[in-house]
Amino acid sequence: MENAQSPRILITGATGNVGSEVVKYLSAGGIPFRAMVRSLDKAAKLTGAEYVTGDFNDPKSLEKALTGIDKAFLLTNSSELAEEQQLRFVDAAAEAGVKHIVKLSQWAANVNSPVRFLRYHAVVERAIENSGIAFTFLRPNLFMQGLLGFKDSIIGQGQFFGAIGEAKVSLIDSRDIAAAAGETLIQPGHENKIYNLTGPVALSHAQLAEKLSTAIGRPVRFVDVPPAALRDMLLYVGLPEWQADGLIEDYAHYALGEAADVAQGFHEATGLQPRSFDDFARDYAGFFSDK
């Protein structure tokens, strides 16, 4: 349990898919923390939580959010502003005397990658290293919860889409990403470490469909589509063009089999074994119900 001498923790991206799970993880463990949100209206009422409004585009608000903070979890939306926003946060954290940044990065982050997401993550990683602040880089593979975005087509048509062929990906549950983040913020010994986070096995999207079918009790199939068709779908559902193009680059990366390795980073960070896709499908089966 936390005591008066424990480090003060800031969580950014606190209302997003991963950030909200980190917030729940710390709260469930009785760990006091501060969460930075754009609006207090979206702030959940959780044990140990202190909320502060902040905006990655506003250096003064970052200064306020970081006052008195020792450890920070860095997460922004993957937009065309992400690199600039995260670099601004690193500068503010260095100025505020933050001792440790846990950054949510991405599997295979590399400044020379053809995938824009992987390039910007690598640029920010390098900036954190150069800042002299202790770091932990969490590099998760594809999120299992990404399938939740296909809720309507799975319920209405019994299918979901991708441009990946038969390539396998070692997907990870976002709840496990949050657990890795929580443990590296709470426990000592994770400074200057990189954890590659995957699930226990690599699966094709056709295998995901089979497992999801079993969990929800009705047929679901995966439909492989050309990248251009997938891009059109993403734009149709309202994704910004920059992000849609980035996801097409991601899928090209997956299709080459470059995300099929199974890593031990989750176990190294937490001492636990990651959830399987069967676990995810069972836990979220109700989400895909039309009742």
ZAVEX-765574 format. One line per 3 residues: their letters; for each residue x, y, z of N, C-alpha, C. Coordinates in Angstrom, 2 decimals. Layout:
BEGIN
a	X/Y/Z/X/Y/Z/X/Y/Z; ...
***
This chain:
BEGIN
men	0.85/-1.21/0.00/0.00/0.00/0.00/0.88/1.25/0.00; 0.30/2.32/-0.49/1.02/3.59/-0.59/1.18/4.22/0.79; 2.30/4.93/1.00/2.48/5.65/2.25/2.90/7.08/1.94
aqs	3.12/7.86/3.00/3.36/9.29/2.82/4.66/9.56/2.06; 5.58/8.58/2.05/6.85/8.78/1.38/6.84/8.31/-0.07; 5.73/7.74/-0.52/5.67/7.19/-1.87/5.68/8.30/-2.91
pri	6.16/8.00/-4.13/6.21/9.03/-5.16/4.82/9.45/-5.60; 4.71/10.70/-6.00/3.45/11.20/-6.53/3.41/10.90/-8.02; 2.28/10.42/-8.47/2.12/9.89/-9.83/1.12/10.73/-10.60
lit	1.46/11.06/-11.87/0.53/11.72/-12.78/0.20/10.77/-13.92; -1.10/10.64/-14.21/-1.55/9.85/-15.35/-2.10/10.80/-16.40; -1.55/10.76/-17.61/-2.11/11.52/-18.73/-2.93/10.56/-19.59
gat	-3.75/11.13/-20.47/-4.64/10.29/-21.27/-5.59/9.50/-20.41; -6.01/10.09/-19.30/-6.69/9.35/-18.23/-8.10/8.90/-18.57; -8.70/9.46/-19.63/-10.06/9.04/-19.99/-10.09/8.17/-21.24
gnv	-8.91/7.86/-21.80/-8.85/7.02/-22.99/-8.92/5.54/-22.67; -8.82/4.71/-23.69/-8.98/3.27/-23.52/-7.95/2.67/-22.56; -6.68/3.04/-22.73/-5.64/2.51/-21.85/-5.54/3.34/-20.58
gse	-5.55/4.66/-20.72/-5.40/5.52/-19.54/-6.46/5.28/-18.49; -7.70/5.06/-18.93/-8.77/4.80/-17.95/-8.54/3.49/-17.21; -7.93/2.52/-17.89/-7.62/1.25/-17.23/-6.46/1.42/-16.23
vvk	-5.50/2.28/-16.56/-4.42/2.56/-15.61/-4.98/3.22/-14.36; -5.89/4.17/-14.57/-6.55/4.84/-13.45/-7.28/3.83/-12.56; -8.02/2.91/-13.17/-8.73/1.88/-12.40/-7.75/0.98/-11.64
yls	-6.64/0.65/-12.30/-5.66/-0.24/-11.68/-5.06/0.39/-10.42; -4.67/1.65/-10.52/-4.09/2.33/-9.36/-5.13/2.49/-8.26; -6.34/2.86/-8.65/-7.41/3.06/-7.67/-7.72/1.76/-6.93
agg	-7.78/0.65/-7.66/-8.08/-0.64/-7.04/-7.00/-1.06/-6.05; -5.77/-0.59/-6.29/-4.67/-0.91/-5.39/-4.50/0.08/-4.26; -5.38/1.07/-4.18/-5.30/2.06/-3.12/-4.14/3.03/-3.28
ipf	-3.69/3.22/-4.52/-2.53/4.09/-4.79/-3.01/5.50/-5.14; -2.64/6.51/-4.36/-3.02/7.88/-4.70/-2.35/8.33/-6.00; -3.04/9.09/-6.81/-2.48/9.58/-8.06/-3.23/10.82/-8.51
ram	-2.62/11.54/-9.44/-3.26/12.68/-10.08/-3.52/12.31/-11.54; -4.69/12.65/-12.03/-5.04/12.35/-13.42/-5.28/13.64/-14.17; -4.63/13.79/-15.32/-4.81/14.98/-16.15/-5.90/14.71/-17.18
vrs	-6.91/15.57/-17.19/-8.03/15.42/-18.11/-8.31/16.76/-18.79; -8.94/16.69/-19.96/-9.30/17.92/-20.66/-10.47/18.61/-19.96; -11.37/17.81/-19.41/-12.56/18.36/-18.75/-12.86/17.56/-17.49
ldk	-13.15/18.25/-16.42/-13.48/17.56/-15.17/-14.82/16.82/-15.27; -15.63/17.17/-16.25/-16.91/16.49/-16.43/-16.72/15.01/-16.77; -15.56/14.67/-17.39/-15.29/13.30/-17.78/-14.56/12.50/-16.70
aak	-14.25/13.16/-15.60/-13.47/12.52/-14.55/-14.31/11.52/-13.76; -13.83/10.29/-13.69/-14.51/9.27/-12.88/-14.22/9.53/-11.41; -15.18/9.19/-10.58/-15.00/9.37/-9.14/-14.39/8.08/-8.57
ltg	-13.06/8.06/-8.46/-12.37/6.85/-8.03/-11.52/7.11/-6.80; -11.35/6.09/-5.98/-10.54/6.19/-4.77/-9.11/6.60/-5.10; -8.60/7.57/-4.38/-7.20/7.98/-4.53/-6.95/8.95/-5.66
aey	-8.00/9.29/-6.42/-7.80/10.12/-7.61/-7.93/11.60/-7.30; -6.96/12.36/-7.79/-7.02/13.82/-7.78/-6.98/14.25/-9.24; -7.97/15.00/-9.67/-8.04/15.37/-11.07/-7.61/16.82/-11.29
vtg	-6.91/17.02/-12.41/-6.47/18.36/-12.78/-6.71/18.53/-14.28; -7.19/19.69/-14.66/-7.38/19.93/-16.09/-6.03/20.26/-16.73; -5.84/19.75/-17.92/-4.59/20.00/-18.63/-4.76/19.75/-20.11
dfn	-3.90/20.40/-20.89/-3.97/20.30/-22.34/-2.53/20.21/-22.86; -2.25/19.19/-23.65/-0.90/19.01/-24.18/-0.46/20.17/-25.06; -1.41/20.97/-25.53/-1.06/22.13/-26.36/-0.84/23.40/-25.54
dpk	-0.97/23.27/-24.23/-0.87/24.43/-23.33/0.23/24.19/-22.29; 1.43/24.73/-22.52/2.55/24.49/-21.60/2.25/24.89/-20.16; 1.48/25.96/-19.96/1.17/26.40/-18.60/0.33/25.35/-17.87
sle	-0.60/24.73/-18.58/-1.42/23.71/-17.93/-0.59/22.46/-17.61; 0.39/22.17/-18.44/1.28/21.04/-18.16/2.13/21.32/-16.92; 2.60/22.56/-16.83/3.38/22.97/-15.65/2.56/22.78/-14.38
kal	1.30/23.17/-14.42/0.43/23.01/-13.26/0.20/21.54/-12.93; -0.07/20.73/-13.96/-0.34/19.31/-13.74/0.86/18.57/-13.18; 2.06/19.01/-13.54/3.29/18.32/-13.15/3.88/18.81/-11.84
tgi	3.33/19.85/-11.26/3.86/20.37/-10.00/3.79/19.31/-8.90; 4.95/19.03/-8.29/5.01/18.06/-7.20/5.00/16.62/-7.63; 5.09/16.35/-8.93/5.02/14.99/-9.45/6.42/14.38/-9.57
dka	6.54/13.12/-9.15/7.79/12.38/-9.28/7.79/11.42/-10.48; 6.61/10.79/-10.74/6.50/9.81/-11.81/5.30/10.16/-12.69; 5.48/10.02/-14.01/4.40/10.37/-14.93/4.21/9.28/-15.97
fll	2.95/9.00/-16.28/2.58/8.09/-17.37/2.21/8.95/-18.56; 2.93/8.77/-19.68/2.76/9.62/-20.85/1.99/8.89/-21.94; 0.83/9.45/-22.29/-0.03/8.88/-23.33/-0.85/10.00/-23.96
tns	-0.80/10.09/-25.27/-1.66/11.01/-26.01/-2.40/10.22/-27.09; -3.38/10.86/-27.67/-4.02/10.31/-28.85/-3.00/10.28/-29.99; -3.07/9.25/-30.85/-2.13/9.15/-31.97/-2.61/10.00/-33.14
sel	-2.46/11.28/-32.99/-2.84/12.22/-34.04/-1.57/12.82/-34.66; -1.75/13.66/-35.66/-0.60/14.30/-36.28/0.11/15.25/-35.33; -0.53/15.57/-34.19/0.07/16.45/-33.18/0.81/15.68/-32.09
aee	0.73/14.35/-32.11/1.22/13.54/-30.99/2.70/13.77/-30.69; 3.52/13.77/-31.73/4.96/13.94/-31.49/5.24/15.28/-30.83; 4.69/16.34/-31.38/4.88/17.68/-30.82/4.37/17.77/-29.39
qql	3.18/17.19/-29.14/2.58/17.24/-27.81/3.43/16.48/-26.79; 3.90/15.32/-27.17/4.67/14.52/-26.22/6.04/15.14/-25.96; 6.65/15.71/-26.97/7.93/16.40/-26.75/7.75/17.60/-25.82
rfv	6.64/18.30/-25.97/6.34/19.42/-25.08/6.19/18.92/-23.63; 5.55/17.77/-23.48/5.38/17.21/-22.14/6.73/16.82/-21.54; 7.61/16.24/-22.33/8.94/15.85/-21.83/9.70/17.08/-21.34
daa	9.65/18.16/-22.11/10.31/19.40/-21.69/9.73/19.90/-20.37; 8.40/19.88/-20.26/7.75/20.35/-19.03/8.09/19.45/-17.85; 8.17/18.15/-18.09/8.51/17.21/-17.02/9.94/17.43/-16.52
aea	10.84/17.69/-17.45/12.23/17.95/-17.06/12.31/19.24/-16.24; 11.57/20.25/-16.65/11.56/21.52/-15.94/10.96/21.36/-14.54; 9.97/20.48/-14.40/9.29/20.27/-13.12/10.05/19.33/-12.19
gvk	11.12/18.72/-12.68/11.90/17.83/-11.83/11.34/16.42/-11.72; 10.54/16.00/-12.69/10.02/14.63/-12.70/11.19/13.65/-12.79; 11.11/12.58/-12.01/12.22/11.65/-11.93/12.09/10.44/-12.86
hiv	10.85/10.11/-13.27/10.63/8.88/-14.03/9.41/9.05/-14.93; 9.58/8.78/-16.22/8.46/8.79/-17.16/8.23/7.38/-17.67; 7.00/6.90/-17.52/6.58/5.65/-18.13/5.81/6.03/-19.39
kls	6.36/5.71/-20.54/5.73/6.12/-21.81/5.08/4.93/-22.49; 3.82/5.11/-22.89/3.17/4.12/-23.73/3.64/4.35/-25.16; 4.44/3.42/-25.64/4.99/3.50/-26.98/4.28/2.46/-27.85
qwa	4.98/1.82/-28.76/4.35/0.83/-29.64/5.38/-0.19/-30.07; 4.90/-1.40/-30.27/5.72/-2.51/-30.77/6.52/-2.06/-32.00; 7.83/-2.32/-31.98/8.72/-2.05/-33.11/8.95/-0.57/-33.38
anv	8.80/0.28/-32.35/9.08/1.70/-32.53/10.49/1.90/-33.08; 10.59/2.72/-34.14/11.88/2.92/-34.79/11.81/4.19/-35.62; 12.83/5.04/-35.50/12.81/6.32/-36.22/12.84/6.12/-37.74
nsp	13.28/4.96/-38.20/13.36/4.70/-39.63/12.21/3.84/-40.16; 11.21/3.61/-39.33/10.08/2.77/-39.73/9.25/3.45/-40.82; 8.66/2.67/-41.74/7.72/3.24/-42.70/6.36/3.57/-42.08
vrf	6.17/3.18/-40.82/4.90/3.42/-40.12/5.03/4.70/-39.29; 4.18/5.67/-39.58/4.29/6.98/-38.92/4.17/6.88/-37.41; 3.31/6.01/-36.91/3.14/5.86/-35.47/4.45/5.39/-34.83
lry	5.11/4.45/-35.47/6.35/3.91/-34.91/7.47/4.93/-34.95; 7.45/5.79/-35.95/8.48/6.84/-36.03/8.32/7.85/-34.90; 7.09/8.35/-34.70/6.95/9.40/-33.68/7.20/8.86/-32.29
hav	6.79/7.62/-32.03/7.08/7.04/-30.72/8.59/6.97/-30.48; 9.32/6.57/-31.50/10.78/6.45/-31.36/11.43/7.81/-31.13; 10.94/8.84/-31.81/11.46/10.20/-31.61/11.26/10.64/-30.16
ver	10.08/10.37/-29.60/9.80/10.77/-28.22/10.62/9.94/-27.25; 10.76/8.65/-27.52/11.61/7.82/-26.67/13.02/8.41/-26.58; 13.55/8.79/-27.73/14.91/9.34/-27.77/15.00/10.63/-26.97
aie	13.96/11.47/-27.07/13.96/12.74/-26.33/13.94/12.49/-24.83; 13.18/11.49/-24.39/13.14/11.16/-22.96/14.51/10.68/-22.50; 15.14/9.82/-23.28/16.49/9.35/-22.93/17.47/10.52/-22.83
nsg	17.38/11.44/-23.78/18.29/12.58/-23.80/18.02/13.58/-22.68; 16.79/13.54/-22.12/16.43/14.48/-21.06/17.12/14.16/-19.74; 17.58/12.93/-19.60/18.18/12.51/-18.33/17.17/11.98/-17.33
iaf	15.89/12.04/-17.66/14.85/11.49/-16.79/14.85/9.96/-16.95; 14.74/9.24/-15.85/14.63/7.78/-15.94/13.38/7.43/-16.73; 13.45/6.35/-17.49/12.34/6.01/-18.37/11.97/4.53/-18.25
tfl	10.71/4.26/-18.59/10.26/2.92/-18.90/9.42/3.04/-20.16; 9.79/2.29/-21.20/9.04/2.33/-22.44/8.23/1.05/-22.56; 6.93/1.20/-22.62/6.03/0.07/-22.81/5.68/0.01/-24.29
rpn	6.04/-1.09/-24.95/5.81/-1.22/-26.38/4.82/-2.35/-26.65; 3.52/-2.06/-26.54/2.53/-3.11/-26.77/2.31/-3.39/-28.25; 1.93/-4.62/-28.53/1.50/-5.00/-29.86/0.04/-4.57/-30.05
lfm	-0.59/-5.01/-31.11/-1.98/-4.66/-31.42/-2.89/-4.98/-30.24; -3.79/-4.05/-29.91/-4.71/-4.23/-28.78/-5.85/-5.17/-29.16; -6.16/-6.12/-28.30/-7.35/-6.94/-28.51/-8.60/-6.07/-28.57
qgl	-8.63/-5.02/-27.76/-9.80/-4.14/-27.71/-10.03/-3.37/-29.01; -9.09/-3.44/-29.94/-9.32/-2.84/-31.24/-10.54/-3.43/-31.94; -10.85/-4.69/-31.61/-12.02/-5.33/-32.21/-13.33/-4.66/-31.80
lgf	-13.32/-3.95/-30.68/-14.54/-3.29/-30.23/-15.01/-2.24/-31.23; -14.09/-1.72/-32.03/-14.45/-0.76/-33.06/-15.28/-1.36/-34.17; -15.29/-2.69/-34.26/-16.09/-3.38/-35.27/-17.42/-3.88/-34.70
kds	-17.82/-3.33/-33.56/-19.04/-3.80/-32.91/-20.23/-3.84/-33.86; -20.48/-2.76/-34.59/-21.67/-2.69/-35.43/-21.65/-3.74/-36.54; -20.50/-3.92/-37.20/-20.46/-4.89/-38.29/-20.49/-6.32/-37.77
iig	-19.94/-6.55/-36.57/-19.99/-7.89/-35.99/-21.43/-8.23/-35.59; -22.14/-7.27/-35.00/-23.53/-7.51/-34.61/-24.43/-7.59/-35.84; -24.28/-6.62/-36.76/-25.20/-6.52/-37.88/-24.91/-7.46/-39.03
qgq	-23.61/-7.76/-39.27/-23.23/-8.54/-40.44/-22.49/-9.83/-40.10; -22.10/-9.97/-38.83/-21.34/-11.16/-38.45/-19.95/-11.18/-39.05; -19.34/-10.01/-39.22/-18.01/-9.98/-39.82/-17.24/-8.72/-39.41
ffg	-15.93/-8.80/-39.53/-15.07/-7.63/-39.35/-13.98/-7.68/-40.41; -13.24/-6.58/-40.55/-12.39/-6.40/-41.72/-10.95/-6.05/-41.34; -10.05/-6.30/-42.28/-8.67/-5.90/-42.12/-7.92/-6.14/-43.41
aig	-6.70/-5.58/-43.48/-5.85/-5.78/-44.66/-4.57/-6.46/-44.19; -4.70/-7.72/-43.85/-3.59/-8.41/-43.19/-3.35/-9.82/-43.70; -4.27/-10.35/-44.50/-4.11/-11.71/-45.00/-4.11/-12.72/-43.88
eak	-3.22/-13.70/-43.96/-3.15/-14.76/-42.96/-2.06/-14.53/-41.93; -1.45/-13.36/-41.95/-0.37/-13.07/-41.00/-0.88/-13.11/-39.57; -0.02/-13.53/-38.67/-0.39/-13.63/-37.26/0.18/-12.45/-36.48
vsl	-0.56/-12.07/-35.42/-0.15/-10.97/-34.54/-0.32/-11.43/-33.10; 0.64/-11.12/-32.26/0.58/-11.50/-30.84/-0.12/-10.39/-30.05; -1.43/-10.27/-30.26/-2.23/-9.21/-29.64/-2.17/-9.26/-28.11
ids	-2.38/-8.09/-27.51/-2.39/-8.00/-26.04/-3.65/-7.27/-25.58; -4.16/-7.68/-24.44/-5.33/-7.04/-23.84/-4.91/-5.71/-23.23; -5.69/-4.66/-23.48/-5.32/-3.33/-22.96/-5.33/-3.30/-21.43
rdi	-6.09/-4.20/-20.79/-6.06/-4.27/-19.33/-4.69/-4.73/-18.85; -4.01/-5.56/-19.64/-2.66/-5.98/-19.28/-1.65/-4.87/-19.51; -1.88/-4.08/-20.54/-1.01/-2.90/-20.75/-1.11/-1.99/-19.54
aaa	-2.34/-1.79/-19.05/-2.55/-0.95/-17.87/-1.88/-1.52/-16.64; -1.93/-2.84/-16.48/-1.28/-3.47/-15.33/0.24/-3.27/-15.40; 0.81/-3.40/-16.60/2.25/-3.17/-16.76/2.60/-1.72/-16.43
age	1.76/-0.79/-16.88/1.99/0.62/-16.57/1.90/0.85/-15.06; 0.86/0.29/-14.45/0.67/0.48/-13.02/1.83/-0.03/-12.20; 2.29/-1.24/-12.52/3.38/-1.83/-11.75/4.69/-1.06/-11.95
tli	4.95/-0.59/-13.16/6.20/0.14/-13.38/6.17/1.53/-12.75; 4.97/2.04/-12.49/4.85/3.31/-11.76/4.95/3.11/-10.25; 4.45/1.99/-9.76/4.37/1.75/-8.32/5.67/1.17/-7.75
qpg	6.21/0.18/-8.46/7.33/-0.59/-7.93/8.68/-0.05/-8.42; 9.72/-0.15/-7.60/11.06/0.24/-8.05/11.65/-0.82/-8.97; 12.73/-0.48/-9.64/13.46/-1.45/-10.45/13.09/-1.48/-11.92
hen	12.20/-0.58/-12.34/11.80/-0.56/-13.75/12.41/0.60/-14.52; 13.30/1.32/-13.86/13.91/2.48/-14.50/14.82/2.04/-15.66; 14.73/2.80/-16.75/15.57/2.60/-17.93/15.41/1.20/-18.53
kiy	14.16/0.74/-18.55/13.83/-0.56/-19.12/12.86/-0.37/-20.29; 12.91/-1.31/-21.24/11.96/-1.37/-22.35/11.25/-2.70/-22.26; 9.92/-2.66/-22.24/9.12/-3.88/-22.16/8.27/-4.02/-23.42
nlt	8.54/-5.07/-24.18/7.72/-5.41/-25.33/6.55/-6.25/-24.83; 5.33/-5.77/-25.04/4.14/-6.37/-24.46/3.32/-7.09/-25.51; 3.13/-8.39/-25.31/2.30/-9.19/-26.22/1.40/-10.11/-25.40
gpv	0.45/-10.72/-26.10/-0.32/-11.79/-25.50/0.49/-13.08/-25.53; -0.11/-14.19/-25.09/0.64/-15.45/-24.95/0.91/-16.16/-26.27; 0.11/-15.86/-27.33/0.30/-16.52/-28.62/0.01/-15.54/-29.74
als	0.53/-15.85/-30.92/0.21/-15.07/-32.12/-0.93/-15.75/-32.85; -1.89/-14.95/-33.31/-3.09/-15.47/-33.97/-3.36/-14.71/-35.26; -3.90/-15.41/-36.24/-4.37/-14.74/-37.45/-5.74/-14.12/-37.16
haq	-6.18/-13.21/-38.02/-7.50/-12.61/-37.81/-8.61/-13.63/-38.03; -8.36/-14.63/-38.88/-9.35/-15.70/-39.06/-9.49/-16.49/-37.76; -8.39/-16.70/-37.06/-8.45/-17.40/-35.76/-9.17/-16.54/-34.72
lae	-8.97/-15.24/-34.79/-9.70/-14.35/-33.87/-11.21/-14.51/-34.10; -11.60/-14.56/-35.36/-13.02/-14.72/-35.69/-13.58/-16.02/-35.15; -12.82/-17.09/-35.26/-13.27/-18.39/-34.74/-13.47/-18.34/-33.23
kls	-12.53/-17.75/-32.54/-12.61/-17.68/-31.08/-13.76/-16.77/-30.64; -13.93/-15.66/-31.35/-15.03/-14.76/-31.02/-16.37/-15.43/-31.27; -16.46/-16.23/-32.35/-17.68/-16.97/-32.65/-18.05/-17.89/-31.49
tai	-17.06/-18.58/-30.96/-17.29/-19.50/-29.84/-17.78/-18.75/-28.62; -17.17/-17.59/-28.36/-17.51/-16.83/-27.15/-18.91/-16.25/-27.20; -19.35/-15.78/-28.37/-20.64/-15.11/-28.43/-21.76/-16.03/-28.92
grp	-21.39/-17.24/-29.36/-22.40/-18.22/-29.70/-23.06/-18.03/-31.04; -22.40/-17.31/-31.95/-22.92/-17.19/-33.31/-21.75/-16.91/-34.24; -21.91/-17.21/-35.54/-20.77/-17.11/-36.45/-20.28/-15.67/-36.65
vrf	-18.97/-15.54/-36.61/-18.31/-14.28/-36.97/-17.18/-14.65/-37.92; -17.05/-13.92/-39.00/-15.96/-14.22/-39.93/-15.11/-12.98/-40.19; -13.86/-13.24/-40.50/-12.96/-12.16/-40.86/-12.92/-12.03/-42.37
vdv	-13.00/-10.80/-42.86/-12.95/-10.52/-44.29/-11.69/-9.71/-44.59; -10.78/-10.31/-45.34/-9.57/-9.59/-45.73/-9.91/-8.69/-46.92; -9.52/-7.42/-46.83/-9.83/-6.46/-47.88/-8.55/-5.76/-48.33
ppa	-8.54/-5.20/-49.54/-7.37/-4.43/-49.98/-7.19/-3.20/-49.10; -5.95/-2.73/-48.96/-5.70/-1.54/-48.13/-6.56/-0.34/-48.51; -6.77/-0.11/-49.81/-7.56/1.05/-50.22/-8.99/0.95/-49.74
alr	-9.54/-0.26/-49.76/-10.92/-0.45/-49.29/-11.00/-0.23/-47.78; -9.99/-0.71/-47.06/-9.98/-0.51/-45.61/-9.88/0.98/-45.29; -9.06/1.68/-46.04/-8.92/3.13/-45.82/-10.25/3.84/-46.02
dml	-10.97/3.46/-47.07/-12.29/4.06/-47.33/-13.24/3.81/-46.16; -13.20/2.58/-45.60/-14.05/2.25/-44.45/-13.71/3.12/-43.25; -12.42/3.28/-43.00/-11.98/4.07/-41.85/-12.41/5.53/-41.99
lyv	-12.28/6.07/-43.18/-12.71/7.45/-43.41/-14.22/7.56/-43.29; -14.94/6.55/-43.74/-16.40/6.57/-43.69/-16.91/6.64/-42.25; -16.22/5.92/-41.35/-16.67/5.92/-39.95/-16.13/7.13/-39.17
glp	-15.44/8.03/-39.87/-15.08/9.29/-39.25/-13.65/9.44/-38.77; -12.79/8.49/-39.10/-11.40/8.61/-38.67/-10.71/9.70/-39.48; -9.92/10.56/-38.84/-9.17/11.58/-39.60/-8.23/10.92/-40.60
ewq	-7.97/11.61/-41.69/-7.17/11.05/-42.78/-5.77/10.63/-42.31; -5.15/11.46/-41.47/-3.79/11.13/-41.00/-3.78/9.82/-40.24; -4.78/9.61/-39.37/-4.85/8.38/-38.59/-5.23/7.19/-39.46
adg	-6.13/7.40/-40.42/-6.50/6.31/-41.33/-5.28/5.83/-42.11; -4.50/6.76/-42.63/-3.30/6.38/-43.37/-2.29/5.68/-42.46; -2.22/6.13/-41.21/-1.33/5.48/-40.26/-1.74/4.05/-39.97
lie	-3.03/3.80/-39.87/-3.51/2.44/-39.63/-3.26/1.54/-40.84; -3.36/2.09/-42.05/-3.03/1.31/-43.24/-1.55/0.91/-43.21; -0.69/1.85/-42.78/0.73/1.53/-42.63/0.93/0.45/-41.57
dya	0.18/0.56/-40.46/0.24/-0.46/-39.42/-0.10/-1.84/-39.97; -1.19/-1.92/-40.72/-1.63/-3.21/-41.26/-0.61/-3.77/-42.24; 0.03/-2.90/-43.03/1.08/-3.37/-43.94/2.23/-3.99/-43.15
hya	2.55/-3.39/-42.02/3.57/-3.90/-41.10/3.16/-5.26/-40.56; 1.89/-5.39/-40.13/1.41/-6.67/-39.61/1.39/-7.73/-40.70; 0.97/-7.34/-41.90/0.83/-8.31/-43.00/2.16/-8.95/-43.38
lge	3.26/-8.27/-43.09/4.59/-8.81/-43.37/5.06/-9.78/-42.29; 4.22/-10.02/-41.30/4.60/-10.93/-40.22/5.53/-10.30/-39.20; 5.59/-8.98/-39.17/6.54/-8.29/-38.30/6.02/-8.06/-36.90
aad	4.82/-8.60/-36.60/4.25/-8.44/-35.26/3.81/-9.79/-34.71; 4.48/-10.85/-35.14/4.07/-12.21/-34.75/4.86/-12.77/-33.57; 5.94/-12.12/-33.19/6.75/-12.64/-32.09/5.99/-12.54/-30.77
vaq	6.23/-13.50/-29.90/5.69/-13.47/-28.54/6.82/-13.05/-27.60; 6.61/-11.97/-26.87/7.63/-11.43/-25.97/7.24/-11.68/-24.52; 8.20/-11.50/-23.64/7.99/-11.75/-22.20/7.92/-10.46/-21.39
gfh	7.73/-9.34/-22.08/7.75/-8.05/-21.38/6.68/-7.91/-20.32; 5.49/-8.45/-20.58/4.43/-8.33/-19.58/4.81/-9.07/-18.30; 5.34/-10.27/-18.44/5.77/-11.03/-17.27/6.92/-10.33/-16.55
eat	7.84/-9.76/-17.31/8.97/-9.05/-16.71/8.51/-7.84/-15.91; 7.47/-7.17/-16.40/6.98/-5.96/-15.74/6.09/-6.26/-14.54; 5.37/-7.38/-14.58/4.34/-7.64/-13.56/4.53/-8.93/-12.78
glq	5.30/-9.88/-13.31/5.42/-11.19/-12.69/4.25/-12.11/-13.01; 3.32/-11.65/-13.87/2.12/-12.40/-14.22/2.18/-12.88/-15.67; 1.20/-13.69/-16.04/1.06/-14.12/-17.43/-0.06/-13.30/-18.08
prs	0.09/-12.95/-19.35/-0.92/-12.11/-20.01/-2.21/-12.87/-20.29; -3.29/-12.13/-20.38/-4.58/-12.71/-20.76/-4.51/-13.26/-22.18; -5.27/-14.32/-22.43/-5.38/-14.87/-23.78/-6.51/-14.19/-24.53
fdd	-6.56/-14.40/-25.84/-7.68/-13.85/-26.60/-8.99/-14.52/-26.19; -8.92/-15.78/-25.78/-10.12/-16.45/-25.27/-10.66/-15.72/-24.05; -9.76/-15.28/-23.17/-10.18/-14.50/-21.99/-10.88/-13.22/-22.43
far	-10.26/-12.52/-23.38/-10.85/-11.27/-23.87/-12.23/-11.53/-24.48; -12.33/-12.53/-25.34/-13.59/-12.80/-26.03/-14.69/-13.16/-25.05; -14.36/-13.92/-24.03/-15.34/-14.30/-23.01/-15.78/-13.06/-22.21
dya	-14.82/-12.23/-21.82/-15.13/-11.06/-20.99/-15.96/-10.02/-21.74; -15.77/-9.91/-23.05/-16.44/-8.89/-23.85/-17.58/-9.45/-24.70; -17.94/-10.69/-24.49/-18.99/-11.30/-25.31/-20.27/-10.48/-25.30
gff	-20.64/-9.96/-24.14/-21.87/-9.17/-24.04/-21.83/-7.90/-24.85; -20.63/-7.37/-25.09/-20.48/-6.15/-25.88/-20.96/-6.36/-27.31; -20.82/-7.60/-27.80/-21.18/-7.92/-29.17/-22.59/-8.52/-29.27
sdk	-23.37/-8.33/-28.24/-24.76/-8.79/-28.26/-25.67/-7.68/-28.75; -26.67/-8.03/-29.57/-27.60/-7.02/-30.05/-28.82/-6.88/-29.15; -28.77/-7.55/-27.99/-29.90/-7.50/-27.06/-29.79/-6.26/-26.17
***
